[in-house]
Structures are given as C-alpha cells and as structure tokens.
Amino acid sequence: MNEQKRIPRMCGIDDIAEMFGISRYYARQLALSGKVAAVRVGRGKILVNADSVAEFFDAAHLGSDAQESTRIIPIPRAL
C-alpha cells in the first residue's frame, strides 16, 4: 500500500499547443479523436495528458506505412 501512483500532468488545449508547437485546433483534434488521453471537465474545458501527446509524437514517423493518415474534421460549436 506504500506504492505511490504517478499523477498525470494534465494541461489545457492552449498549454498543449504552446508546449508542442502545434495549433490549438490540432491539439483539440488529437484530444477529441482519442489519439491522445484527454478528459472533458465542466461544460467545454478539455484537459489533455501531456505525456500521451509526447508519446504520440515519439511514435510518429514521416513516410511510415504503419502511420494512419490523420483526417481533421470540423467540430460543431457547443450550444
């Protein structure tokens, strides 16, 4: 019971975009598509696991046949 669980580092979409040098739109798409671990808190706030984003980019390779192409689709506005 002394086992200490590691608490994931969760960041907002803006923070993830800045941290990884990607657009806010792409950061949001990664979260909503399930390609990275994320949770919705409150009405519209999305928190993204920063380690899962790093793992996503670590696993990505240009020209890799194994990498599935990412299709970005518009997200309907929340009411």
C-alpha positions, 0 to 999 in steps of 0.5 A: 500500500506504500506504492505511490501512483504517478499523477498525470500532468494534465494541461489545457488545449492552449498549454498543449499547443504552446508546449508542442508547437502545434495549433490549438485546433490540432491539439483539440483534434488529437484530444477529441479523436482519442489519439491522445488521453484527454478528459472533458471537465465542466461544460467545454474545458478539455484537459489533455495528458501531456505525456500521451501527446509526447508519446504520440509524437515519439511514435510518429514517423514521416513516410511510415506505412504503419502511420494512419493518415490523420483526417481533421474534421470540423467540430460543431460549436457547443450550444 
